[in-house]
Amino acid sequence: MTTPHPLSAAELFDLKGWVAVVTGAGTGIGLIIAQTLAANGAKVYITGRRKEVLEKSARIHGSAERLGSSGGSIVPLVMDVTSKESIKAVVDEISSKETHINVLVNNAGVFAARPEYLPDDGPEKYSEALFAVDIADVWQNLYMTHCVAIYYVTAAFIPLLSKAAASAPRALGNVINVLSKDALQKTTGNGNYPYGVSKAAGLHLTKTMAYELQKDSLNIRVNAIAPGPTPSSMTGQGKVDDENMGFVSDEILQFIREYCAVTTKRWNTPQDISSAVLTLATNGQVYGTVIPIESGELLRHPSVV
């Protein structure tokens, strides 16, 4: 058998022997990432709150036929990223089976609708719409999922991540946070303050954790991706089927452009997400980096952070 060239994609992105955990991976971006890691040889634990969705996703997308001869596996585990007890239970379960994990992907996310009125509707209506946004169901829920959960999930997995350096692949454990291009711009998606602000909090957490966890006593890399519109359950298009992404509708993309005031040229594809994740997972020299995946929208936007 011919040995692959050391600079071939097959060698650069070979994840055989790797163990990964992906949160919010029953559908959408999380499932794309789980498939990406598993297709390149990793054993991937997918987590989420819906047991039946996780099991169906693992059955369809984690089969040997689907992943191919060089593929790994996908294992479903129920976990609520906003519950410390749930996080601890999953870490304990994985610890009983694995000596380490190589990559943790914090992907779990939620969305909230924009306020009913916009600035052009006048100060009274706009003020009323902003003030009506619920504190617990919107602000606290989004901040808890997009920032606090990343903190607690990552904290709980630090011991397993730290042991990756001594595992067979000899690669440092690494964390990849799934943010949003909204974390990198000043606009609010037509008044949707809580979403962008919570993702920006996750961005700052990514930077601070990248600094703290790279220390020699831990040896963990932390990076992130910041996708633009991607077909998923959040955009009303993701479903667990043979293609996992559901349909891609130009009409819905146009609606999202108008509803969220985005200027993206097209939907992200699974390949757009996958190539960025594989780069961050395997390049041991990348620390504290955020990769935007948004067809250049941030370059065209007049109000970028």
C-alpha positions as protocol buffer text, in pm:
chain_id: "A"
residue {
  index: 1
  type: MET
  ca { x: 0 y: 0 z: 0 }
}
residue {
  index: 2
  type: THR
  ca { x: 132 y: 345 z: -94 }
}
residue {
  index: 3
  type: THR
  ca { x: 203 y: 570 z: 203 }
}
residue {
  index: 4
  type: PRO
  ca { x: 12 y: 900 z: 182 }
}
residue {
  index: 5
  type: HIS
  ca { x: 223 y: 1208 z: 125 }
}
residue {
  index: 6
  type: PRO
  ca { x: 280 y: 1384 z: 462 }
}
residue {
  index: 7
  type: LEU
  ca { x: 130 y: 1705 z: 321 }
}
residue {
  index: 8
  type: SER
  ca { x: -177 y: 1539 z: 171 }
}
residue {
  index: 9
  type: ALA
  ca { x: -518 y: 1627 z: 313 }
}
residue {
  index: 10
  type: ALA
  ca { x: -555 y: 1266 z: 426 }
}
residue {
  index: 11
  type: GLU
  ca { x: -246 y: 1301 z: 646 }
}
residue {
  index: 12
  type: LEU
  ca { x: -297 y: 1659 z: 762 }
}
residue {
  index: 13
  type: PHE
  ca { x: -653 y: 1591 z: 877 }
}
residue {
  index: 14
  type: ASP
  ca { x: -613 y: 1232 z: 995 }
}
residue {
  index: 15
  type: LEU
  ca { x: -802 y: 1205 z: 1326 }
}
residue {
  index: 16
  type: LYS
  ca { x: -765 y: 833 z: 1389 }
}
residue {
  index: 17
  type: GLY
  ca { x: -733 y: 775 z: 1762 }
}
residue {
  index: 18
  type: TRP
  ca { x: -888 y: 1112 z: 1844 }
}
residue {
  index: 19
  type: VAL
  ca { x: -1179 y: 1153 z: 2084 }
}
residue {
  index: 20
  type: ALA
  ca { x: -1411 y: 1453 z: 2043 }
}
residue {
  index: 21
  type: VAL
  ca { x: -1713 y: 1604 z: 2215 }
}
residue {
  index: 22
  type: VAL
  ca { x: -1955 y: 1832 z: 2028 }
}
residue {
  index: 23
  type: THR
  ca { x: -2239 y: 2005 z: 2211 }
}
residue {
  index: 24
  type: GLY
  ca { x: -2569 y: 2087 z: 2044 }
}
residue {
  index: 25
  type: ALA
  ca { x: -2487 y: 1829 z: 1777 }
}
residue {
  index: 26
  type: GLY
  ca { x: -2823 y: 1669 z: 1707 }
}
residue {
  index: 27
  type: THR
  ca { x: -2882 y: 1887 z: 1401 }
}
residue {
  index: 28
  type: GLY
  ca { x: -2737 y: 2178 z: 1205 }
}
residue {
  index: 29
  type: ILE
  ca { x: -2384 y: 2311 z: 1250 }
}
residue {
  index: 30
  type: GLY
  ca { x: -2312 y: 2081 z: 1543 }
}
residue {
  index: 31
  type: LEU
  ca { x: -2402 y: 1774 z: 1339 }
}
residue {
  index: 32
  type: ILE
  ca { x: -2192 y: 1898 z: 1046 }
}
residue {
  index: 33
  type: ILE
  ca { x: -1894 y: 1931 z: 1280 }
}
residue {
  index: 34
  type: ALA
  ca { x: -1956 y: 1590 z: 1435 }
}
residue {
  index: 35
  type: GLN
  ca { x: -1970 y: 1429 z: 1090 }
}
residue {
  index: 36
  type: THR
  ca { x: -1652 y: 1611 z: 988 }
}
residue {
  index: 37
  type: LEU
  ca { x: -1455 y: 1481 z: 1284 }
}
residue {
  index: 38
  type: ALA
  ca { x: -1598 y: 1130 z: 1260 }
}
residue {
  index: 39
  type: ALA
  ca { x: -1545 y: 1106 z: 882 }
}
residue {
  index: 40
  type: ASN
  ca { x: -1176 y: 1172 z: 941 }
}
residue {
  index: 41
  type: GLY
  ca { x: -1140 y: 899 z: 1202 }
}
residue {
  index: 42
  type: ALA
  ca { x: -1244 y: 1045 z: 1539 }
}
residue {
  index: 43
  type: LYS
  ca { x: -1474 y: 894 z: 1797 }
}
residue {
  index: 44
  type: VAL
  ca { x: -1726 y: 1173 z: 1851 }
}
residue {
  index: 45
  type: TYR
  ca { x: -1962 y: 1212 z: 2144 }
}
residue {
  index: 46
  type: ILE
  ca { x: -2257 y: 1428 z: 2040 }
}
residue {
  index: 47
  type: THR
  ca { x: -2462 y: 1595 z: 2311 }
}
residue {
  index: 48
  type: GLY
  ca { x: -2792 y: 1776 z: 2333 }
}
residue {
  index: 49
  type: ARG
  ca { x: -3116 y: 1778 z: 2529 }
}
residue {
  index: 50
  type: ARG
  ca { x: -3328 y: 1570 z: 2288 }
}
residue {
  index: 51
  type: LYS
  ca { x: -3241 y: 1203 z: 2324 }
}
residue {
  index: 52
  type: GLU
  ca { x: -3444 y: 1086 z: 2024 }
}
residue {
  index: 53
  type: VAL
  ca { x: -3284 y: 1343 z: 1792 }
}
residue {
  index: 54
  type: LEU
  ca { x: -2932 y: 1252 z: 1908 }
}
residue {
  index: 55
  type: GLU
  ca { x: -2994 y: 881 z: 1865 }
}
residue {
  index: 56
  type: LYS
  ca { x: -3141 y: 928 z: 1518 }
}
residue {
  index: 57
  type: SER
  ca { x: -2850 y: 1148 z: 1412 }
}
residue {
  index: 58
  type: ALA
  ca { x: -2596 y: 898 z: 1543 }
}
residue {
  index: 59
  type: ARG
  ca { x: -2774 y: 611 z: 1371 }
}
residue {
  index: 60
  type: ILE
  ca { x: -2792 y: 783 z: 1032 }
}
residue {
  index: 61
  type: HIS
  ca { x: -2466 y: 976 z: 1025 }
}
residue {
  index: 62
  type: GLY
  ca { x: -2251 y: 753 z: 1244 }
}
residue {
  index: 63
  type: SER
  ca { x: -2297 y: 433 z: 1047 }
}
residue {
  index: 64
  type: ALA
  ca { x: -1993 y: 261 z: 898 }
}
residue {
  index: 65
  type: GLU
  ca { x: -2151 y: 291 z: 554 }
}
residue {
  index: 66
  type: ARG
  ca { x: -2189 y: 664 z: 595 }
}
residue {
  index: 67
  type: LEU
  ca { x: -1846 y: 737 z: 745 }
}
residue {
  index: 68
  type: GLY
  ca { x: -1646 y: 505 z: 520 }
}
residue {
  index: 69
  type: SER
  ca { x: -1353 y: 278 z: 587 }
}
residue {
  index: 70
  type: SER
  ca { x: -1140 y: 550 z: 745 }
}
residue {
  index: 71
  type: GLY
  ca { x: -1421 y: 685 z: 960 }
}
residue {
  index: 72
  type: GLY
  ca { x: -1459 y: 678 z: 1337 }
}
residue {
  index: 73
  type: SER
  ca { x: -1791 y: 671 z: 1520 }
}
residue {
  index: 74
  type: ILE
  ca { x: -2065 y: 893 z: 1665 }
}
residue {
  index: 75
  type: VAL
  ca { x: -2197 y: 830 z: 2017 }
}
residue {
  index: 76
  type: PRO
  ca { x: -2507 y: 1013 z: 2151 }
}
residue {
  index: 77
  type: LEU
  ca { x: -2521 y: 1145 z: 2509 }
}
residue {
  index: 78
  type: VAL
  ca { x: -2794 y: 1362 z: 2659 }
}
residue {
  index: 79
  type: MET
  ca { x: -2654 y: 1679 z: 2819 }
}
residue {
  index: 80
  type: ASP
  ca { x: -2800 y: 2017 z: 2907 }
}
residue {
  index: 81
  type: VAL
  ca { x: -2516 y: 2269 z: 2878 }
}
residue {
  index: 82
  type: THR
  ca { x: -2698 y: 2506 z: 3117 }
}
residue {
  index: 83
  type: SER
  ca { x: -2699 y: 2248 z: 3399 }
}
residue {
  index: 84
  type: LYS
  ca { x: -2382 y: 2190 z: 3599 }
}
residue {
  index: 85
  type: GLU
  ca { x: -2520 y: 1856 z: 3720 }
}
residue {
  index: 86
  type: SER
  ca { x: -2586 y: 1742 z: 3363 }
}
residue {
  index: 87
  type: ILE
  ca { x: -2241 y: 1851 z: 3248 }
}
residue {
  index: 88
  type: LYS
  ca { x: -2072 y: 1673 z: 3538 }
}
residue {
  index: 89
  type: ALA
  ca { x: -2266 y: 1352 z: 3470 }
}
residue {
  index: 90
  type: VAL
  ca { x: -2153 y: 1344 z: 3106 }
}
residue {
  index: 91
  type: VAL
  ca { x: -1792 y: 1421 z: 3193 }
}
residue {
  index: 92
  type: ASP
  ca { x: -1798 y: 1137 z: 3446 }
}
residue {
  index: 93
  type: GLU
  ca { x: -1945 y: 899 z: 3188 }
}
residue {
  index: 94
  type: ILE
  ca { x: -1688 y: 988 z: 2923 }
}
residue {
  index: 95
  type: SER
  ca { x: -1409 y: 970 z: 3181 }
}
residue {
  index: 96
  type: SER
  ca { x: -1511 y: 612 z: 3259 }
}
residue {
  index: 97
  type: LYS
  ca { x: -1457 y: 519 z: 2894 }
}
residue {
  index: 98
  type: GLU
  ca { x: -1178 y: 748 z: 2769 }
}
residue {
  index: 99
  type: THR
  ca { x: -836 y: 847 z: 2898 }
}
residue {
  index: 100
  type: HIS
  ca { x: -853 y: 1186 z: 2725 }
}
residue {
  index: 101
  type: ILE
  ca { x: -1037 y: 1398 z: 2470 }
}
residue {
  index: 102
  type: ASN
  ca { x: -858 y: 1575 z: 2186 }
}
residue {
  index: 103
  type: VAL
  ca { x: -1117 y: 1833 z: 2093 }
}
residue {
  index: 104
  type: LEU
  ca { x: -1420 y: 1992 z: 2256 }
}
residue {
  index: 105
  type: VAL
  ca { x: -1656 y: 2187 z: 2032 }
}
residue {
  index: 106
  type: ASN
  ca { x: -1889 y: 2424 z: 2219 }
}
residue {
  index: 107
  type: ASN
  ca { x: -2164 y: 2459 z: 1959 }
}
residue {
  index: 108
  type: ALA
  ca { x: -2493 y: 2464 z: 2153 }
}
residue {
  index: 109
  type: GLY
  ca { x: -2692 y: 2775 z: 2067 }
}
residue {
  index: 110
  type: VAL
  ca { x: -3034 y: 2936 z: 2085 }
}
residue {
  index: 111
  type: PHE
  ca { x: -3200 y: 3225 z: 1906 }
}
residue {
  index: 112
  type: ALA
  ca { x: -3451 y: 3495 z: 1990 }
}
residue {
  index: 113
  type: ALA
  ca { x: -3676 y: 3694 z: 1759 }
}
residue {
  index: 114
  type: ARG
  ca { x: -3601 y: 4059 z: 1697 }
}
residue {
  index: 115
  type: PRO
  ca { x: -3824 y: 4324 z: 1862 }
}
residue {
  index: 116
  type: GLU
  ca { x: -4156 y: 4391 z: 1692 }
}
residue {
  index: 117
  type: TYR
  ca { x: -4065 y: 4749 z: 1600 }
}
residue {
  index: 118
  type: LEU
  ca { x: -3752 y: 4908 z: 1453 }
}
residue {
  index: 119
  type: PRO
  ca { x: -3609 y: 5261 z: 1489 }
}
residue {
  index: 120
  type: ASP
  ca { x: -3792 y: 5382 z: 1178 }
}
residue {
  index: 121
  type: ASP
  ca { x: -4120 y: 5306 z: 1354 }
}
residue {
  index: 122
  type: GLY
  ca { x: -4054 y: 5595 z: 1592 }
}
residue {
  index: 123
  type: PRO
  ca { x: -3911 y: 5639 z: 1941 }
}
residue {
  index: 124
  type: GLU
  ca { x: -4222 y: 5537 z: 2134 }
}
residue {
  index: 125
  type: LYS
  ca { x: -4282 y: 5208 z: 1949 }
}
residue {
  index: 126
  type: TYR
  ca { x: -3911 y: 5122 z: 1937 }
}
residue {
  index: 127
  type: SER
  ca { x: -3869 y: 5191 z: 2307 }
}
residue {
  index: 128
  type: GLU
  ca { x: -4174 y: 4982 z: 2391 }
}
residue {
  index: 129
  type: ALA
  ca { x: -4049 y: 4692 z: 2176 }
}
residue {
  index: 130
  type: LEU
  ca { x: -3702 y: 4691 z: 2333 }
}
residue {
  index: 131
  type: PHE
  ca { x: -3838 y: 4718 z: 2686 }
}
residue {
  index: 132
  type: ALA
  ca { x: -4079 y: 4429 z: 2623 }
}
residue {
  index: 133
  type: VAL
  ca { x: -3795 y: 4181 z: 2563 }
}
residue {
  index: 134
  type: ASP
  ca { x: -3814 y: 3923 z: 2841 }
}
residue {
  index: 135
  type: ILE
  ca { x: -3518 y: 3912 z: 3080 }
}
residue {
  index: 136
  type: ALA
  ca { x: -3524 y: 3541 z: 3170 }
}
residue {
  index: 137
  type: ASP
  ca { x: -3642 y: 3382 z: 2845 }
}
residue {
  index: 138
  type: VAL
  ca { x: -3429 y: 3600 z: 2617 }
}
residue {
  index: 139
  type: TRP
  ca { x: -3138 y: 3786 z: 2779 }
}
residue {
  index: 140
  type: GLN
  ca { x: -3053 y: 3533 z: 3048 }
}
residue {
  index: 141
  type: ASN
  ca { x: -3122 y: 3229 z: 2828 }
}
residue {
  index: 142
  type: LEU
  ca { x: -2899 y: 3349 z: 2543 }
}
residue {
  index: 143
  type: TYR
  ca { x: -2619 y: 3465 z: 2774 }
}
residue {
  index: 144
  type: MET
  ca { x: -2634 y: 3139 z: 2967 }
}
residue {
  index: 145
  type: THR
  ca { x: -2611 y: 2929 z: 2649 }
}
residue {
  index: 146
  type: HIS
  ca { x: -2363 y: 3134 z: 2447 }
}
residue {
  index: 147
  type: CYS
  ca { x: -2122 y: 3232 z: 2725 }
}
residue {
  index: 148
  type: VAL
  ca { x: -2179 y: 3078 z: 3068 }
}
residue {
  index: 149
  type: ALA
  ca { x: -2231 y: 2728 z: 2926 }
}
residue {
  index: 150
  type: ILE
  ca { x: -1904 y: 2749 z: 2731 }
}
residue {
  index: 151
  type: TYR
  ca { x: -1730 y: 2838 z: 3056 }
}
residue {
  index: 152
  type: TYR
  ca { x: -1873 y: 2548 z: 3257 }
}
residue {
  index: 153
  type: VAL
  ca { x: -1850 y: 2283 z: 2983 }
}
residue {
  index: 154
  type: THR
  ca { x: -1489 y: 2375 z: 2909 }
}
residue {
  index: 155
  type: ALA
  ca { x: -1400 y: 2392 z: 3278 }
}
residue {
  index: 156
  type: ALA
  ca { x: -1542 y: 2044 z: 3336 }
}
residue {
  index: 157
  type: PHE
  ca { x: -1345 y: 1891 z: 3048 }
}
residue {
  index: 158
  type: ILE
  ca { x: -1007 y: 2050 z: 3133 }
}
residue {
  index: 159
  type: PRO
  ca { x: -863 y: 1733 z: 3294 }
}
residue {
  index: 160
  type: LEU
  ca { x: -948 y: 1518 z: 2990 }
}
residue {
  index: 161
  type: LEU
  ca { x: -828 y: 1787 z: 2747 }
}
residue {
  index: 162
  type: SER
  ca { x: -499 y: 1825 z: 2933 }
}
residue {
  index: 163
  type: LYS
  ca { x: -427 y: 1453 z: 2895 }
}
residue {
  index: 164
  type: ALA
  ca { x: -451 y: 1471 z: 2515 }
}
residue {
  index: 165
  type: ALA
  ca { x: -86 y: 1574 z: 2478 }
}
residue {
  index: 166
  type: ALA
  ca { x: 23 y: 1238 z: 2615 }
}
residue {
  index: 167
  type: SER
  ca { x: -221 y: 1035 z: 2404 }
}
residue {
  index: 168
  type: ALA
  ca { x: -129 y: 840 z: 2091 }
}
residue {
  index: 169
  type: PRO
  ca { x: -186 y: 1128 z: 1841 }
}
residue {
  index: 170
  type: ARG
  ca { x: 48 y: 1348 z: 2051 }
}
residue {
  index: 171
  type: ALA
  ca { x: -165 y: 1654 z: 1977 }
}
residue {
  index: 172
  type: LEU
  ca { x: -260 y: 1913 z: 2237 }
}
residue {
  index: 173
  type: GLY
  ca { x: -619 y: 1911 z: 2351 }
}
residue {
  index: 174
  type: ASN
  ca { x: -812 y: 2194 z: 2192 }
}
residue {
  index: 175
  type: VAL
  ca { x: -1141 y: 2378 z: 2229 }
}
residue {
  index: 176
  type: ILE
  ca { x: -1336 y: 2522 z: 1936 }
}
residue {
  index: 177
  type: ASN
  ca { x: -1620 y: 2760 z: 2021 }
}
residue {
  index: 178
  type: VAL
  ca { x: -1893 y: 2821 z: 1764 }
}
residue {
  index: 179
  type: LEU
  ca { x: -1976 y: 3190 z: 1779 }
}
residue {
  index: 180
  type: SER
  ca { x: -2142 y: 3405 z: 1510 }
}
residue {
  index: 181
  type: LYS
  ca { x: -2040 y: 3682 z: 1276 }
}
residue {
  index: 182
  type: ASP
  ca { x: -2277 y: 3892 z: 1493 }
}
residue {
  index: 183
  type: ALA
  ca { x: -2008 y: 3880 z: 1764 }
}
residue {
  index: 184
  type: LEU
  ca { x: -1778 y: 4078 z: 1534 }
}
residue {
  index: 185
  type: GLN
  ca { x: -1999 y: 4368 z: 1430 }
}
residue {
  index: 186
  type: LYS
  ca { x: -2177 y: 4663 z: 1586 }
}
residue {
  index: 187
  type: THR
  ca { x: -2513 y: 4611 z: 1418 }
}
residue {
  index: 188
  type: THR
  ca { x: -2790 y: 4431 z: 1606 }
}
residue {
  index: 189
  type: GLY
  ca { x: -2960 y: 4224 z: 1336 }
}
residue {
  index: 190
  type: ASN
  ca { x: -3250 y: 4472 z: 1322 }
}
residue {
  index: 191
  type: GLY
  ca { x: -3269 y: 4522 z: 1697 }
}
residue {
  index: 192
  type: ASN
  ca { x: -3178 y: 4172 z: 1817 }
}
residue {
  index: 193
  type: TYR
  ca { x: -2942 y: 4296 z: 2087 }
}
residue {
  index: 194
  type: PRO
  ca { x: -2938 y: 3982 z: 2307 }
}
residue {
  index: 195
  type: TYR
  ca { x: -2812 y: 3746 z: 2036 }
}
residue {
  index: 196
  type: GLY
  ca { x: -2514 y: 3953 z: 1921 }
}
residue {
  index: 197
  type: VAL
  ca { x: -2421 y: 4064 z: 2271 }
}
residue {
  index: 198
  type: SER
  ca { x: -2428 y: 3707 z: 2406 }
}
residue {
  index: 199
  type: LYS
  ca { x: -2212 y: 3587 z: 2115 }
}
residue {
  index: 200
  type: ALA
  ca { x: -1971 y: 3875 z: 2174 }
}
residue {
  index: 201
  type: ALA
  ca { x: -1947 y: 3764 z: 2537 }
}
residue {
  index: 202
  type: GLY
  ca { x: -1855 y: 3418 z: 2407 }
}
residue {
  index: 203
  type: LEU
  ca { x: -1588 y: 3582 z: 2190 }
}
residue {
  index: 204
  type: HIS
  ca { x: -1429 y: 3754 z: 2489 }
}
residue {
  index: 205
  type: LEU
  ca { x: -1447 y: 3430 z: 2686 }
}
residue {
  index: 206
  type: THR
  ca { x: -1271 y: 3255 z: 2396 }
}
residue {
  index: 207
  type: LYS
  ca { x: -985 y: 3505 z: 2412 }
}
residue {
  index: 208
  type: THR
  ca { x: -946 y: 3491 z: 2789 }
}
residue {
  index: 209
  type: MET
  ca { x: -963 y: 3111 z: 2801 }
}
residue {
  index: 210
  type: ALA
  ca { x: -715 y: 3090 z: 2513 }
}
residue {
  index: 211
  type: TYR
  ca { x: -469 y: 3288 z: 2727 }
}
residue {
  index: 212
  type: GLU
  ca { x: -526 y: 3094 z: 3049 }
}
residue {
  index: 213
  type: LEU
  ca { x: -550 y: 2739 z: 2913 }
}
residue {
  index: 214
  type: GLN
  ca { x: -236 y: 2754 z: 2696 }
}
residue {
  index: 215
  type: LYS
  ca { x: -16 y: 2763 z: 3006 }
}
residue {
  index: 216
  type: ASP
  ca { x: 231 y: 2476 z: 3041 }
}
residue {
  index: 217
  type: SER
  ca { x: 44 y: 2318 z: 3330 }
}
residue {
  index: 218
  type: LEU
  ca { x: -263 y: 2270 z: 3106 }
}
residue {
  index: 219
  type: ASN
  ca { x: -146 y: 2273 z: 2741 }
}
residue {
  index: 220
  type: ILE
  ca { x: -488 y: 2337 z: 2584 }
}
residue {
  index: 221
  type: ARG
  ca { x: -551 y: 2546 z: 2274 }
}
residue {
  index: 222
  type: VAL
  ca { x: -872 y: 2753 z: 2242 }
}
residue {
  index: 223
  type: ASN
  ca { x: -1004 y: 2895 z: 1913 }
}
residue {
  index: 224
  type: ALA
  ca { x: -1340 y: 2971 z: 1751 }
}
residue {
  index: 225
  type: ILE
  ca { x: -1536 y: 2998 z: 1428 }
}
residue {
  index: 226
  type: ALA
  ca { x: -1788 y: 3275 z: 1362 }
}
residue {
  index: 227
  type: PRO
  ca { x: -2034 y: 3159 z: 1092 }
}
residue {
  index: 228
  type: GLY
  ca { x: -2281 y: 3369 z: 901 }
}
residue {
  index: 229
  type: PRO
  ca { x: -2619 y: 3226 z: 790 }
}
residue {
  index: 230
  type: THR
  ca { x: -2604 y: 2847 z: 774 }
}
residue {
  index: 231
  type: PRO
  ca { x: -2902 y: 2618 z: 706 }
}
residue {
  index: 232
  type: SER
  ca { x: -2993 y: 2467 z: 1042 }
}
residue {
  index: 233
  type: SER
  ca { x: -3286 y: 2425 z: 1276 }
}
residue {
  index: 234
  type: MET
  ca { x: -3217 y: 2782 z: 1393 }
}
residue {
  index: 235
  type: THR
  ca { x: -3286 y: 2916 z: 1043 }
}
residue {
  index: 236
  type: GLY
  ca { x: -3584 y: 2686 z: 996 }
}
residue {
  index: 237
  type: GLN
  ca { x: -3410 y: 2454 z: 753 }
}
residue {
  index: 238
  type: GLY
  ca { x: -3211 y: 2198 z: 949 }
}
residue {
  index: 239
  type: LYS
  ca { x: -3346 y: 1845 z: 988 }
}
residue {
  index: 240
  type: VAL
  ca { x: -3209 y: 1500 z: 1051 }
}
residue {
  index: 241
  type: ASP
  ca { x: -3227 y: 1332 z: 713 }
}
residue {
  index: 242
  type: ASP
  ca { x: -2985 y: 1171 z: 471 }
}
residue {
  index: 243
  type: GLU
  ca { x: -2826 y: 1507 z: 392 }
}
residue {
  index: 244
  type: ASN
  ca { x: -2869 y: 1660 z: 740 }
}
residue {
  index: 245
  type: MET
  ca { x: -2881 y: 2018 z: 611 }
}
residue {
  index: 246
  type: GLY
  ca { x: -3237 y: 2012 z: 482 }
}
residue {
  index: 247
  type: PHE
  ca { x: -3320 y: 2224 z: 179 }
}
residue {
  index: 248
  type: VAL
  ca { x: -3148 y: 2550 z: 87 }
}
residue {
  index: 249
  type: SER
  ca { x: -3398 y: 2816 z: -13 }
}
residue {
  index: 250
  type: ASP
  ca { x: -3306 y: 3147 z: -174 }
}
residue {
  index: 251
  type: GLU
  ca { x: -3642 y: 3280 z: -57 }
}
residue {
  index: 252
  type: ILE
  ca { x: -3562 y: 3207 z: 307 }
}
residue {
  index: 253
  type: LEU
  ca { x: -3212 y: 3351 z: 266 }
}
residue {
  index: 254
  type: GLN
  ca { x: -3366 y: 3671 z: 133 }
}
residue {
  index: 255
  type: PHE
  ca { x: -3603 y: 3677 z: 429 }
}
residue {
  index: 256
  type: ILE
  ca { x: -3308 y: 3639 z: 668 }
}
residue {
  index: 257
  type: ARG
  ca { x: -3124 y: 3919 z: 487 }
}
residue {
  index: 258
  type: GLU
  ca { x: -3417 y: 4152 z: 542 }
}
residue {
  index: 259
  type: TYR
  ca { x: -3516 y: 4026 z: 888 }
}
residue {
  index: 260
  type: CYS
  ca { x: -3163 y: 4029 z: 1031 }
}
residue {
  index: 261
  type: ALA
  ca { x: -3017 y: 4301 z: 806 }
}
residue {
  index: 262
  type: VAL
  ca { x: -2737 y: 4081 z: 673 }
}
residue {
  index: 263
  type: THR
  ca { x: -2559 y: 4120 z: 339 }
}
residue {
  index: 264
  type: THR
  ca { x: -2417 y: 3770 z: 304 }
}
residue {
  index: 265
  type: LYS
  ca { x: -2388 y: 3650 z: -56 }
}
residue {
  index: 266
  type: ARG
  ca { x: -2496 y: 3291 z: 4 }
}
residue {
  index: 267
  type: TRP
  ca { x: -2561 y: 3021 z: 262 }
}
residue {
  index: 268
  type: ASN
  ca { x: -2264 y: 2852 z: 423 }
}
residue {
  index: 269
  type: THR
  ca { x: -2221 y: 2494 z: 302 }
}
residue {
  index: 270
  type: PRO
  ca { x: -2114 y: 2201 z: 522 }
}
residue {
  index: 271
  type: GLN
  ca { x: -1775 y: 2216 z: 351 }
}
residue {
  index: 272
  type: ASP
  ca { x: -1732 y: 2581 z: 452 }
}
residue {
  index: 273
  type: ILE
  ca { x: -1780 y: 2488 z: 817 }
}
residue {
  index: 274
  type: SER
  ca { x: -1584 y: 2162 z: 799 }
}
residue {
  index: 275
  type: SER
  ca { x: -1262 y: 2297 z: 647 }
}
residue {
  index: 276
  type: ALA
  ca { x: -1233 y: 2568 z: 913 }
}
residue {
  index: 277
  type: VAL
  ca { x: -1299 y: 2323 z: 1197 }
}
residue {
  index: 278
  type: LEU
  ca { x: -1042 y: 2074 z: 1069 }
}
residue {
  index: 279
  type: THR
  ca { x: -781 y: 2348 z: 1041 }
}
residue {
  index: 280
  type: LEU
  ca { x: -835 y: 2465 z: 1399 }
}
residue {
  index: 281
  type: ALA
  ca { x: -850 y: 2111 z: 1533 }
}
residue {
  index: 282
  type: THR
  ca { x: -528 y: 1990 z: 1370 }
}
residue {
  index: 283
  type: ASN
  ca { x: -299 y: 2294 z: 1346 }
}
residue {
  index: 284
  type: GLY
  ca { x: -115 y: 2289 z: 1677 }
}
residue {
  index: 285
  type: GLN
  ca { x: 29 y: 2636 z: 1626 }
}
residue {
  index: 286
  type: VAL
  ca { x: -305 y: 2821 z: 1622 }
}
residue {
  index: 287
  type: TYR
  ca { x: -410 y: 2983 z: 1950 }
}
residue {
  index: 288
  type: GLY
  ca { x: -684 y: 3237 z: 2030 }
}
residue {
  index: 289
  type: THR
  ca { x: -795 y: 3270 z: 1669 }
}
residue {
  index: 290
  type: VAL
  ca { x: -1148 y: 3337 z: 1545 }
}
residue {
  index: 291
  type: ILE
  ca { x: -1226 y: 3239 z: 1184 }
}
residue {
  index: 292
  type: PRO
  ca { x: -1524 y: 3427 z: 1033 }
}
residue {
  index: 293
  type: ILE
  ca { x: -1719 y: 3216 z: 781 }
}
residue {
  index: 294
  type: GLU
  ca { x: -1957 y: 3470 z: 626 }
}
residue {
  index: 295
  type: SER
  ca { x: -1877 y: 3531 z: 257 }
}
residue {
  index: 296
  type: GLY
  ca { x: -1702 y: 3862 z: 324 }
}
residue {
  index: 297
  type: GLU
  ca { x: -1997 y: 4035 z: 489 }
}
residue {
  index: 298
  type: LEU
  ca { x: -1775 y: 4187 z: 757 }
}
residue {
  index: 299
  type: LEU
  ca { x: -1563 y: 4350 z: 485 }
}
residue {
  index: 300
  type: ARG
  ca { x: -1868 y: 4505 z: 324 }
}
residue {
  index: 301
  type: HIS
  ca { x: -2030 y: 4617 z: 647 }
}
residue {
  index: 302
  type: PRO
  ca { x: -2003 y: 4984 z: 740 }
}
residue {
  index: 303
  type: SER
  ca { x: -2001 y: 4915 z: 1115 }
}
residue {
  index: 304
  type: VAL
  ca { x: -1756 y: 4643 z: 1207 }
}
residue {
  index: 305
  type: VAL
  ca { x: -1600 y: 4612 z: 1554 }
}
